Amino acid sequence: MRNILKNVKRSLALAAVALAGISLFPGTAAARSDDGQAQSTTQPVVGGTRAAEGEFPFMVRLSMGCGGALYSKTLVLTAAHCVSGSGANTSITVTAGSVDLQSPNAIKVKSTRVLQAPGYNGSGKDWALIKLAQPINLPTLKIADTTAYNNGTFTIAGWGAATEGGGQQRYLLKATVPFVDDATCQSAYGGDIIPNEEICAGYLQQGGVDTCQGDSGGPMFRKDSNGQWIEVGIVSWGQGCARPGYPGVYTEVSTFASAIQSGAAQLGG
């Protein structure tokens, strides 16, 4: 099993999931310095620009410090490492309907249940579904069920900080990143990637654009053959943020499409 302190999970919720015993403050996550000691970092959606109101209506913010996307009117798809397990859960607040988290028009809905990917142990299978107490009447984001869209340029979005060391954002930021093939990503991470479960994207040589802490669980998406948005990846982990030589690592949605669909049926969504 991979040491997830070595390659930083991009969540503000890790203290409750996988970093027990490490003190975290809002907007921070634990990383490893070159000498192997734990250190505190605060990291953003690097290189992003503000999204227009209504540009990505399926985007949601989760109260534990993660992102997500509306899989259906009553379900949010996010990362497994953002939640603590499966079962009844009314502690999560989902904010949707505005790029401005403080907008009076923002919709806030509580969770009722959570389904974490069966068999998730911190290595791969990084997806989860959150059942909502009431429907959110906004466009949803369909998921890729084929590898046909695992290429090209992807869009990423989130409310992470705008600069490394800064705070989380009030307004949704967006950016684009290119696909990085498995072999190149494996080389970058010393063989730590799980082929067919993870997909990589980023500007490998120059860095500068990436997702980071606070963006975990958010979608990586692109247009399909009909010009509609489709979710190809889920923000999962990476070494630092936007560092040259280290692309972002995302859950490969197409691999888990059938499991996600089964989970959605189980939750009644």
N, C-alpha and C positions, 0 to 999 in steps of 0.2 A: 504494500500500500504506500502511495506517495506521501511524503511529508508535506502537508499543505502549508506549513510555515515557510518552507523553502521557496515555493512559488505562490505568491500572495493571492488568496481568494479575494474577489473584488466586492466584498460585502461589508456593511457596517454592523452586521448581525452575528459576526463570528464568535463573539464572546459567549453566546448562548449555544453555539453549535459545535465549534471545534477548537476554540482557543481558551477553554476554561483554565483559570489560573493566571491568565495574562491580563493585566489591567488595561482597558481600552477606554478612551474618551470619545464623545460624539464626534464623528468625522474622521476617526483614526482606525487603522488596522495594523496588525502585527506583521513584520517582515523580518528577514534575516539579513544582517550586514555581512560583509565579506569575511569577517572573523567568526561568523556563526552565532553571534549574539542577537537576541531579540531587540528590535528597535521599533519606534512608533513612526508611522508614516500617514500622511493624509493625501489622497491622490484623486484626480479628477477625471471627467471626460476631457481628455487633453485635446487641444486644437479644434474645439467645437465652436459653432456659431448658434445663435438663438433660433429655435424652431418657430415657425409661424403658427398662430392660433389655428387649430384644426388641421394642421399638416399631417400629424400622426395621431389621429383620435383614439387609437387603440392603446396608446401608452398609458401606464399607470405607475403611481408611486406607492410603495408599501411602507407602512409605519416603522418596520424594523430596520429600515435603511437600505432597501433593495428596490429594483425596478421590476417591471413585468409587462405583459401584454394581455389584452382581453382575448382569450381563446374562444369564449362564447359570452353571451350576455350575463351569465352567472358564474363564469370560471376565469381565473387568471392563471396564465402559465408563467412560471418563474424558475429560479434555480433551487435545486435540492438543498444546497448549503445555506440558503436563506431561511430555512425552516428547521425546526428541531425534531420533526418526526411526523407521523401520520395520526389522524384522529380528530376528535372534536377540538376546535380552536376558535374562540371568539375574540382573541386578543389583537388581531391584525386589522388595521384600518387601511382601506384602499382609497386613494385619491385619484380621480380621473376627471376628464372633461375640460381641462384647461392646461395650457403650458405654464401658467402661473399657479404655483401651489397655494398661494394666498388669495386667489381670486374668489370673490363671493359666489361665482358661478361654478366653482369646483364641486364635484360630486364626491361625497364621502360615504363609503359603505363598509360595514364590518364583515369579517369572515365568519363562517360557521364550521367549516371542516377543512382539513389539509390532507393531501395525499402526496407524500414524498416518494420519489421513485423507488419501487421495490428493489431491495438489495443494495441501495446506496450505502456506501461506507467511506465516503470522502474521496474516492478515486473513480472518476467516470460517472455515468448515469446521473448527471447533475441537472435534474429537472424535477419540478413539483407543480401541483395544481392546488389552487386555493378556491374553495367554494364560497360564494358571496351570499349574504343574508337576503339580498334582493337584487333583481337584475339591473344592470347598467345599460341603458339604451343608447349605445354608441357602436360604431363600426368595430368589428372584430378583425383579428389578424390570423389568416389561415396559416397552417404549418406545411412545410415541405414534406412530402412522403416519397420523394425520389431524390437521388443525388444530382439530378439534372441542373439544379440551381446552385450547386456547391462550387461556384466559380465566379470570376468577374469582380465587380466592385459592389460592396455592401454598404448599407446605411446603418449607423449606430446612433443611439440617442439615450439620454439620461439626465438626471438632476445632480450628477456628481460635481465636485468642485471644478472651477475653471482653470486653476493653476495648482500645481503640486504644492502641498502645504496649505492650501486655502480651504474654505468651508464649502459645505454643500450649497447647491444653487437653488434659488427661488424659481428660476425659469428653465424650461427644458432646453437642453443643448443637443445639437446634432453634428454629425461628421460622416465622412465616407472613408472606407478602408478597403484595400485590395486583398484578394484571396492569396494565401501563402500555402503552398503544397505541403503535404505531410512530411515528405523527406526533408525539406528545408526546415520545417518547424521542429522535427525530431532532432536535427542537428543543432538547432539553436538551444533546445532544452535538454540536450544530452540523453535523448531517448526516453524522456519522461511523458511524451504524448501517447495517448491511447488511440491508435488509428481506428477509423470507422465509428468512434464514439466522440471524437473531438475534431474541430475544424479551426484552422488558424487564419488570422487576417491582420494586416498592418503594414506599415512602411518599414520593411525589414532593415534597410541600410540607414535611412536617416531618422527613423522614429518620428516623434512629434505629434502623432494623432493616435488616440487609443481610448478605450474605456478604462475605468479605474474603480477604486473603492466607492461604494454608493451606487454603482451601476449594475452590480450583480443581478442576474435574473432578467434583465432587460433583453429585448430582442435584437438580433442582427438580421437585417432583412434586405430584400431587393425586389425588383419587379419580375413577375413571371411572364410567360409567353403571351398572356392577355393584358399585360400592363398593370396588373394588380400586385399589391404588396404581398410578399410571402416570407414567413419566418424561416430562416436557414440555420440560425444559431442562437444560443442563449449565453449571455455574458457569464463566464465561469472563473477564469484565473489568468495569471500572467506574472512575469518577473518585473516588478515595479510597474511603471506606466509609461508608455510611449518611448521606452528606451531603445536606442538603436540595437539591432540584433535580437530583440525579443518581441515577437508579434503577440497580439492578444489571443487567448485560447477560449473557444466557445464550445458548448455542447452541440454536437451535430444532430440537429432536430430530425432529419430524415431517418436516422438510425432508430429513433425511439418513437416515430410517428404512431405506429400501431399500439405501443404501450401507452402513449399519451391518450390516444383515442379510447382505449379500454378503461383507463383511469377516469376519463371524463364521463364515460357511461356509468361507471361505478358510483361517481359522485352525483349522478343525475343531472349532468350539465350538458 
